[in-house]
Amino acid sequence: MNAASSAEWLDKLLITELAQTERVARDTRQWDLMTDCYHPDSRVFLSWFDGTAAEFIAASKAMGEEPGGHATHSLGPTLVRIAGDRALADTSCAILFRRVFAGVECDMVSYCRHHSRVERVGDRWRLRSFVGVYEKNTLVPVIPGQAPAIDTGKLATFRSSYAFQSYFRAQQGKRVYDDRPGLDRPDLVARFRDAEERWLSGEDVPLGVGAHE
């Protein structure tokens, strides 16, 4: 292995650790460590959030303080692609929630991929973005045989790739974003991926998410 390839593998390892550390820090409520993973100008776009990394960390902390509000992330491998001082990180993830639906305690799982633009700043890699691309959402009662009274008509108004998440937040009177990339909207996925590829190639283009084109 030559010096150039050795350096690239080291960078891939560092970026992989960065992407995974950010999620573990959130799950374990290590807010300073989570903050340290992000570039100050980072942006975050999820089914429930649209804003800066600092705002996202504050919102995550507040969510974790709500009764039953915390969630954990079961992470798969992180795929890293590097071009100079820029990189893209793509991590498969299952987000594990325990929530009460209509009086019935349920386990909700959201399957998605977490994508980040990553940039070398000085001698460190930092996350410049964090975007969820949603695949599917499942809901099962904790006690077999119990069934929450779900308004299926209301449920059908939400995106299928993150329907139960949206339904639960709507029941709480909280905002839901219906324009996030997901397998049920391949056009949004294509727009997002196109912007990512252009950014990696050196263009300074906005994230292709929501109103940010």
N, C-alpha and C positions, 0 to 999 in steps of 0.2 A: 504494500500500500504506500503510495507516494505522499509527500507532505501535504499537497493540496487536498487529496481525498481524505487524509487523516483530519485536517482542519474542518472539512465539511461535516464529517461524521461527528466531531466534537460539537459543532454548532447545532446539528440535529438533535443530539442528546440534550444540550442545554435548552433548546426550544421545547422539546418534549417535556422536560422536567418543569419548565415554566408553565406550560399549558396545564399540566396535571396539578402542579402546586396551587395554581389559582383556585381550582375547584375544591381541592382538599382544604385549603385555607378557609373557604366559605363554609364548608361542611362543619369544620371544627371551630368556627367563629374566631379565627385568627385574623382580625380585620387589618392590622398593620401589615401582616405578611401578604394578604390579598392586595392591599393598596400598592405594595412594593412591586407587584407583578405588572402593573399597568404603567404605560406612558401617561403623563399628565393630560394629554389631549385625546385620550382614548374615548371611543363611543361604544355603547352597548345597545343592542336591539334584540329583545326577546318577546315572547307572546304577551308578557305583562309589563314590559319596560322599554322605554325609549329615552336615552339621555347619556350623560357623561359617566365615566367609570366611577368618579367620586360620588355622584348621585346614586349610582347602582349599588355601591358598597353601603351607603347609608340606608338605602331601601332594603337591602338584604339583611342588614342588622335589625332594622325595625320589624321586618317580617319574622325573623327568628325569635323576636321577643313576644310575638303574638301567641296565645295558647294554640298549640297544634300547628303553628305556622311554619315550622322548620321543614326542610327537605334535604335529602342526601343524594349524592350522585355516584352511580356505579359506572366507572370509566373503562372504556376499551382502549385500544392502542391509539396513539397520535401519529398521523401521517404528516410529515414535514417536507416542504419544498422550499429551496433557498435560491435567491438570485441576488448576489452581492450582499448589501446590508438590509435586504427585505426578505421576508419569508411568509409562507402561509402555513398555518397549523390547523388540522382537521381531526377532531376527537369524537369518536362514537360515545354515546352516553345514554344511560337509563336514569331518569330522575324519579326518585322514590318519595312519594307523599303518603302520609296517613291523614285523612280528612273525614269529617262527618258530613254525610249527605242525607238530608231529611231525617236526621236522628239516627242514622245507621253509620257506624264506623267502617270506613272503607280504605283499601290500599289502592292508590292511583299511581300509575306508572306512565311517564312520558318518554317515548323513545325519540331521540333526535341526534343531530350532529352539531357540535360546537365548532365554529370557524373563527379564526382570529388572523388578522394581519399582525405581523410581528416585525419589529424594526430594531436594528442594532443602534444603540445610543451610547456613544463612547465605547466602553468595553463590555457592555451588557445588552442583552436582548430584552425588549419590553413589548407587551401586548398593546397594539394600537386600536384593536377593535375586538368585540365579542358578539357573535351573531348566532342565533339558534336556527337550524334548518330542521323542521319538524317532520316526523315520519308517521307515528301513530300514538294513540292515547288509550290506555285500558283502565278499567275500574272493576274491582272485585270486593265483596264484603269481607271483613275480617272474620266474622263468624259465619260459617257456611249455612245457607238457608235463609239468611236475612236478605232483604232486598229493599234498597232505598226507593222512595217514590220519586222517580225522575220524570220531569215534564219533557216527554220525548219531542213534543212540538217545539219547545224552546231549545232543546238540545240540538235539533236539526238546523237551527239558525246559525250555528257556529261551525267553524272550519273543522272538518273531520280529523285533520292531523293533530289538533290539540283541543278537541271538543269538550272533554270533561274538565280540563283546566279552565277553559273559558266559562263554562256553565257555573263552576264553583265560584269563580271571581264575580261573575254577574250577580249571583245570589247574594254576594257580600256587598254589592253596590260598587265594585271596583272596576276600573277600566280594563277592557280587553282590546288588543290590537288584532285586526283581522287581515292584515296585509303582510304577514311574515312569510318568508319562503317555507314551503312544505311540499310533501309528495303529492298532495291534492291540488297544488297550484304549480305545475312544472314551469309555467311562464315566469313566475316570481323566482324560482330556483335558477332558471337560465339567466335572468337579468342579474341576479346576485353573483353568480359564478363568472359571468362575463366581466363585471366590474373588478372582481378579485384577480382574474387573469391579467387584466390591463394594468392594475396596480402593481402586480408582481413584475411585470415587464418594464416598469419604470414610469408609467403614467401617474400623474397625481389626480386620480378620479375619486369622487365620493363613493361611499358604500352604496351598493345597489339595493337598498332596503327601504321600504316605505316611501316616504317623500324624498329620500336621499338618493338621487340618481346621478 
